[in-house]
Amino acid sequence: MNNLASLVRFKLGVNLKVECTKNKAHKRFLTTAHVMQEWVVDEYGEYIRTTRNGQCLEVTAEPDPDNAWTCEICGADAQITQD
């Protein structure tokens, strides 16, 4: 498990398990998280581009078990379980 996954588990206070409903061997999923980026804006605050190649400066909200989760490999819905 990578450091971000460990942090998400710690912050959510749950043991999260995500499984592909078509193939249990698939281990990568798509879901949403909220991140902070640094933007270049014009004099009206309108977006022009991100700095640092769009790199995330900070994660402001980790993936939530109530989000939609989809298998990255086959596109199937994922099943979420929590301890």
C-alpha positions, 0 to 999 in steps of 0.5 A, a space after each residue: 500500500 502506498 503512503 497516500 492510501 495509508 493516509 486516506 485509511 487513517 483520515 477516514 477512520 475505516 478499513 476500506 476495501 474496493 473490489 471490481 465486480 467483474 474481476 477480483 484481480 483488478 486492483 486500480 479504480 477511478 474515483 474523485 478527490 479534491 486537490 489544491 493547485 496553483 493557478 495563473 489568472 488574469 486581472 479578473 481572476 479568470 483561469 489561464 493555466 496551472 503552474 508546476 505542470 498541474 501538480 497537486 499542492 495539497 489534497 483537500 478531500 480524500 476519496 470518500 467511500 460514498 463516491 462512485 468508484 469504477 474499475 480503471 481496467 474494465 470500467 465495471 462498478 466497484 464494490 466498497 466494503 468497510 470494517 
